[in-house]
Amino acid sequence: MDGLDTGTIILMTTPLIVLQLVLMVMNLVSWSRKKKTKYLNKTLWFAIILLGNLAGNIIYMVIESEKNDSDKD
């Protein structure tokens, strides 16, 4: 068994990388439009979105989602 070659690894990881980049852009746009976030300050969310990889972006989407706002102004 030779293992995986570089081409196969790239093909397998490309969808995850694209998903991560799309979520990151969506979350940064959402983050930039908010005046105030619910649970953490904006600087911490910025770091989580950029450095948290896929998990950080999903956490931001779940916690800071507009759909979860029950007390909109």
C-alpha positions, 0 to 999 in steps of 0.5 A: 500500500503506497498511501495517498499521493499529493494530487489525491490529498489536494482533491480531498481537501479542496472542498473543505478549504473552499467551504471555510473561505466562503464561511469566513467571508460571509461571517466577516461581512456579517461581523462588519455590519453589526454595531454590537455583538451579543456575547463577545466583543467585536475584536474577539469575534474577529480573531475567532472568525479568522483563526478559528478555521471551520469550527470558529466560523460555525460557532460565530454563525450559531451564536451571533445569528440574526435569526436568534435575535429575539430582542431586535431594536 
